[in-house]
């Protein structure tokens, strides 16, 4: 069992999901600059302009493969990098039950690309033998909530997070071995 999207690339009708490259740091930085002001400060560009594109490139270089992976999402027709999608181990996620994460540039949103990329990663997770996936989303982020619902995620519970914002914890069963437990993450 792997908790990493272990592949060179996977293609969907409109997208290619592939391992991150240092050259992707430019788009990752753009994603950071576009984030909603309601996103916690530690997930936005700070007053000193960090993380910089160079900081993000260094993070890509430091990836030794031991953590779950975010994949770069690029359009197949023109090769433009439009975001990232993959498995992460944050919050309620565990090695056996990672979390789905996705983020697209604003100019790529509203076209079903996040759902398409998410479907590919959900399929990869199922093929890797994961029983279920988790996801967390701010309650105010309706577009991401809709993507998760289209991907078959259901709300498990909510938590009060940074600055009183409510985070929804969502789950999706991947195997036919029984219903997904809806009460919370597995014990660690």
One Martini backbone bead per residue (centre of mass of N, CA, C, O) as a GRO file, in nm:
protein
  188
    1UNK     BB    1   0.098   0.035   0.021
    2UNK     BB    2   0.022   0.369  -0.075
    3UNK     BB    3   0.037   0.742  -0.008
    4UNK     BB    4   0.116   0.779  -0.308
    5UNK     BB    5   0.146   0.920  -0.622
    6UNK     BB    6   0.280   0.661  -0.813
    7UNK     BB    7   0.395   0.846  -1.085
    8UNK     BB    8   0.444   1.016  -1.374
    9UNK     BB    9   0.152   0.983  -1.527
   10UNK     BB   10  -0.187   1.107  -1.593
   11UNK     BB   11  -0.477   1.080  -1.802
   12UNK     BB   12  -0.730   1.268  -1.932
   13UNK     BB   13  -0.921   1.425  -2.144
   14UNK     BB   14  -0.773   1.729  -2.047
   15UNK     BB   15  -0.544   1.596  -1.860
   16UNK     BB   16  -0.230   1.619  -1.676
   17UNK     BB   17  -0.077   1.421  -1.428
   18UNK     BB   18   0.224   1.512  -1.247
   19UNK     BB   19   0.508   1.554  -1.144
   20UNK     BB   20   0.692   1.773  -0.991
   21UNK     BB   21   0.858   2.074  -1.082
   22UNK     BB   22   1.050   2.345  -1.055
   23UNK     BB   23   0.887   2.505  -1.279
   24UNK     BB   24   0.615   2.509  -1.094
   25UNK     BB   25   0.665   2.746  -0.892
   26UNK     BB   26   0.522   2.975  -1.036
   27UNK     BB   27   0.231   2.861  -1.000
   28UNK     BB   28   0.236   2.821  -0.697
   29UNK     BB   29   0.272   3.120  -0.637
   30UNK     BB   30   0.011   3.210  -0.769
   31UNK     BB   31  -0.173   3.057  -0.581
   32UNK     BB   32  -0.089   3.210  -0.324
   33UNK     BB   33  -0.181   3.499  -0.433
   34UNK     BB   34  -0.499   3.404  -0.484
   35UNK     BB   35  -0.589   3.374  -0.212
   36UNK     BB   36  -0.810   3.399   0.010
   37UNK     BB   37  -0.834   3.606   0.290
   38UNK     BB   38  -0.964   3.361   0.469
   39UNK     BB   39  -0.713   3.237   0.463
   40UNK     BB   40  -0.472   3.151   0.639
   41UNK     BB   41  -0.176   3.313   0.672
   42UNK     BB   42   0.012   3.046   0.642
   43UNK     BB   43  -0.137   3.022   0.326
   44UNK     BB   44   0.006   3.297   0.260
   45UNK     BB   45   0.147   3.569   0.170
   46UNK     BB   46   0.363   3.754   0.329
   47UNK     BB   47   0.508   4.057   0.410
   48UNK     BB   48   0.793   3.927   0.283
   49UNK     BB   49   0.700   3.731   0.034
   50UNK     BB   50   0.623   3.459   0.171
   51UNK     BB   51   0.662   3.251  -0.039
   52UNK     BB   52   0.871   3.209  -0.279
   53UNK     BB   53   0.960   3.073  -0.563
   54UNK     BB   54   1.223   2.958  -0.441
   55UNK     BB   55   1.093   2.817  -0.200
   56UNK     BB   56   0.915   2.625  -0.372
   57UNK     BB   57   1.146   2.492  -0.527
   58UNK     BB   58   1.283   2.374  -0.276
   59UNK     BB   59   1.048   2.190  -0.193
   60UNK     BB   60   1.057   2.015  -0.441
   61UNK     BB   61   1.355   1.919  -0.402
   62UNK     BB   62   1.296   1.791  -0.105
   63UNK     BB   63   1.137   1.570  -0.226
   64UNK     BB   64   1.169   1.216  -0.126
   65UNK     BB   65   0.883   1.038  -0.127
   66UNK     BB   66   0.760   1.008   0.185
   67UNK     BB   67   0.520   1.162   0.086
   68UNK     BB   68   0.262   1.258  -0.021
   69UNK     BB   69   0.122   1.360  -0.342
   70UNK     BB   70   0.150   1.624  -0.551
   71UNK     BB   71   0.016   1.714  -0.857
   72UNK     BB   72   0.042   1.831  -1.162
   73UNK     BB   73  -0.175   2.043  -1.354
   74UNK     BB   74  -0.236   1.993  -1.703
   75UNK     BB   75  -0.302   2.072  -2.013
   76UNK     BB   76  -0.307   1.888  -2.302
   77UNK     BB   77  -0.335   2.097  -2.542
   78UNK     BB   78  -0.092   2.320  -2.407
   79UNK     BB   79   0.059   2.261  -2.111
   80UNK     BB   80  -0.078   2.419  -1.900
   81UNK     BB   81  -0.044   2.519  -1.582
   82UNK     BB   82  -0.329   2.505  -1.325
   83UNK     BB   83  -0.213   2.309  -1.083
   84UNK     BB   84  -0.321   2.087  -0.811
   85UNK     BB   85  -0.321   1.723  -0.723
   86UNK     BB   86  -0.378   1.502  -0.432
   87UNK     BB   87  -0.203   1.353  -0.169
   88UNK     BB   88  -0.239   1.397   0.187
   89UNK     BB   89  -0.101   1.451   0.536
   90UNK     BB   90  -0.358   1.599   0.699
   91UNK     BB   91  -0.503   1.608   0.981
   92UNK     BB   92  -0.706   1.322   0.948
   93UNK     BB   93  -0.491   1.189   0.808
   94UNK     BB   94  -0.337   0.886   0.688
   95UNK     BB   95  -0.161   0.647   0.540
   96UNK     BB   96  -0.435   0.478   0.477
   97UNK     BB   97  -0.594   0.783   0.494
   98UNK     BB   98  -0.590   1.011   0.293
   99UNK     BB   99  -0.593   1.329   0.140
  100UNK     BB  100  -0.759   1.542  -0.059
  101UNK     BB  101  -0.610   1.776  -0.295
  102UNK     BB  102  -0.688   2.109  -0.437
  103UNK     BB  103  -0.566   2.357  -0.692
  104UNK     BB  104  -0.666   2.639  -0.887
  105UNK     BB  105  -0.658   2.862  -1.097
  106UNK     BB  106  -0.882   3.099  -1.167
  107UNK     BB  107  -0.871   3.064  -1.488
  108UNK     BB  108  -0.957   2.734  -1.438
  109UNK     BB  109  -1.223   2.782  -1.326
  110UNK     BB  110  -1.549   2.650  -1.401
  111UNK     BB  111  -1.474   2.359  -1.592
  112UNK     BB  112  -1.418   2.075  -1.425
  113UNK     BB  113  -1.109   2.021  -1.351
  114UNK     BB  114  -1.114   1.939  -1.051
  115UNK     BB  115  -1.291   1.692  -1.092
  116UNK     BB  116  -1.110   1.545  -1.295
  117UNK     BB  117  -0.860   1.529  -1.115
  118UNK     BB  118  -0.996   1.395  -0.871
  119UNK     BB  119  -1.082   1.133  -1.012
  120UNK     BB  120  -0.794   1.035  -1.070
  121UNK     BB  121  -0.701   1.022  -0.770
  122UNK     BB  122  -0.917   0.834  -0.665
  123UNK     BB  123  -0.836   0.601  -0.850
  124UNK     BB  124  -0.546   0.574  -0.743
  125UNK     BB  125  -0.622   0.514  -0.449
  126UNK     BB  126  -0.780   0.257  -0.507
  127UNK     BB  127  -0.542   0.106  -0.654
  128UNK     BB  128  -0.358   0.131  -0.381
  129UNK     BB  129  -0.577   0.037  -0.134
  130UNK     BB  130  -0.763   0.236  -0.028
  131UNK     BB  131  -1.055   0.278   0.170
  132UNK     BB  132  -1.019   0.597   0.218
  133UNK     BB  133  -1.104   0.947   0.205
  134UNK     BB  134  -1.010   1.273   0.276
  135UNK     BB  135  -1.143   1.610   0.355
  136UNK     BB  136  -1.092   1.963   0.364
  137UNK     BB  137  -1.320   2.250   0.417
  138UNK     BB  138  -1.440   2.542   0.392
  139UNK     BB  139  -1.759   2.651   0.429
  140UNK     BB  140  -1.720   2.903   0.217
  141UNK     BB  141  -1.619   2.684  -0.012
  142UNK     BB  142  -1.832   2.601  -0.246
  143UNK     BB  143  -1.676   2.492  -0.492
  144UNK     BB  144  -1.520   2.267  -0.334
  145UNK     BB  145  -1.767   2.128  -0.221
  146UNK     BB  146  -1.883   2.044  -0.496
  147UNK     BB  147  -1.652   1.870  -0.585
  148UNK     BB  148  -1.666   1.666  -0.352
  149UNK     BB  149  -1.955   1.577  -0.407
  150UNK     BB  150  -1.901   1.471  -0.699
  151UNK     BB  151  -1.679   1.260  -0.567
  152UNK     BB  152  -1.845   1.137  -0.297
  153UNK     BB  153  -1.840   1.321  -0.064
  154UNK     BB  154  -1.902   1.340   0.290
  155UNK     BB  155  -2.006   1.459   0.576
  156UNK     BB  156  -1.876   1.414   0.907
  157UNK     BB  157  -1.777   1.706   1.009
  158UNK     BB  158  -1.704   1.983   1.224
  159UNK     BB  159  -1.472   2.262   1.268
  160UNK     BB  160  -1.297   2.491   1.456
  161UNK     BB  161  -1.079   2.727   1.349
  162UNK     BB  162  -0.934   2.971   1.234
  163UNK     BB  163  -1.094   3.248   1.339
  164UNK     BB  164  -1.372   3.064   1.355
  165UNK     BB  165  -1.363   2.885   1.127
  166UNK     BB  166  -1.527   2.646   0.934
  167UNK     BB  167  -1.460   2.298   0.904
  168UNK     BB  168  -1.492   2.041   0.677
  169UNK     BB  169  -1.529   1.693   0.712
  170UNK     BB  170  -1.453   1.456   0.461
  171UNK     BB  171  -1.576   1.143   0.301
  172UNK     BB  172  -1.454   0.840   0.117
  173UNK     BB  173  -1.524   0.548  -0.008
  174UNK     BB  174  -1.329   0.274  -0.189
  175UNK     BB  175  -1.452   0.013  -0.068
  176UNK     BB  176  -1.660  -0.289  -0.041
  177UNK     BB  177  -1.601  -0.359   0.286
  178UNK     BB  178  -1.788  -0.124   0.361
  179UNK     BB  179  -1.879   0.128   0.532
  180UNK     BB  180  -1.812   0.433   0.603
  181UNK     BB  181  -1.690   0.600   0.853
  182UNK     BB  182  -1.853   0.901   0.994
  183UNK     BB  183  -1.713   0.985   1.290
  184UNK     BB  184  -1.405   0.961   1.198
  185UNK     BB  185  -1.099   0.903   1.245
  186UNK     BB  186  -0.867   0.703   1.295
  187UNK     BB  187  -0.671   0.561   1.497
  188UNK     BB  188  -0.313   0.617   1.575
   0.00000   0.00000   0.00000
